[in-house]
Amino acid sequence: AFEPVAAVAAAQALAALGDEASLRRGLTHEQVSARIASAAALASVTLSPETAACVAERVTGETEPVEQVRAALVRLAAQAGDAAVLTQLLEGDSSSLVRTAAADAIGSFGDSALAPALAAALGDSEERVREAAQSGLLRLNVSLDGPALFLASAVASGQFDAARQAGAVAVPLLARVLSETGLSGDATRRRCDALAALGGIGLPAAYETARRALTDAAPTVRAA
């Protein structure tokens, strides 16, 4: 078994040798410490398309159950310039640690085209994700007006009546709520309330967004 210190030393040695292939294999090692060390070491090498694809598959799929490993993979996805993967993780990953890492990474891209994903994340249910999104917007030199910040805060705290009253501008925030995957009572209730708000808005875009719930893992959300 790899002890953390030994795993780090081994990974650093492989990075010094430029052995990207071995580090890539390390991402699938049975020991968590080895996977984390391999991901950290890969940050010091230029990623090949094969490694970038491996990172994207492991961080977005179901093959990596440990959120600390997946957070390290997020940083590699950023290194590979994979904005699509980062946006996907920020919008719907079940781990707030991973969503936070994705928000941090998106903010470091310097691409204002990614600002909408960060703005929607201001409505995240977890404070650390909201803080990372706010920091990312600042790094992109994007500021939101008072009403937009109020609306995001309302959605974050579950005040969905405010979203319903806001109308079309609230749809992206509500869409992001529907991408959440928690199965606790509070988590599924939050998505049901978001669906009710979308129904209250009553616009085609709101109804189209609500259709996403048809594939939700929670029967109560699908039924709503």
C-alpha positions, 0 to 999 in steps of 0.5 A: 500500500502507498502511504501518502508521503511515499505516494507523493515522492513516487509521483514527483519522481515520475514527473521529474522523469516526464513519465506522463503515462505512468502518472496517468495510470496512477489516476486509477490506482487502488490507493487514494493517496496514489491517485491524489499524488498522481493528479498533483504531479501531472500538474507539472507536466504538459498534458497529452490529449490522451491524459486530458481525455482520461481526466475528463472521463474520471472527473465527470463519470462515476469511476472516481468516488472520492471527492478529494481526488476529483477536486484534484482532477478539476485542476487538471481539467483547467490545465487542459483548458477544458471549459466544458467539463468545468462548467458541467461540474460547476452546474451539477456535481454532487460534491460542493468541494468539486463545484468549488474547485470548478468555480475557482478554475473557471475564474482563473480562465480569464474568459468572460464568456464563462461568467454566466456559469459563475453568476448562476452558481451564486444561487448554489445551496453551499456557501463555499461554492457561492464565495468561489463563484463571486471571487471568480466573477471578480477575477473576470472583472464582471459585476452584477447589479443589485437586483441580480445579486438579490435574486441569486441570494434568494434562490440560494436560500430557497426563497423561490417566490422571489424567483417566480416573481422575477420572471425570465431572468430567474430561469438560469438560476432555477435551471441550475437548481434542477441540475443538483443531484442530492437525494435528501429530503431538503435537496429534493424539496429544493428542486420541487420548489424550483419546478413550482417557480418555473411553472409560475413563470409560465414562459416557454423557456421555463417550461423547457427548463422544467422538462429536465426534471423528467430524468431526475433520480428522485421520484418526487422530483419527476412527479412534480 
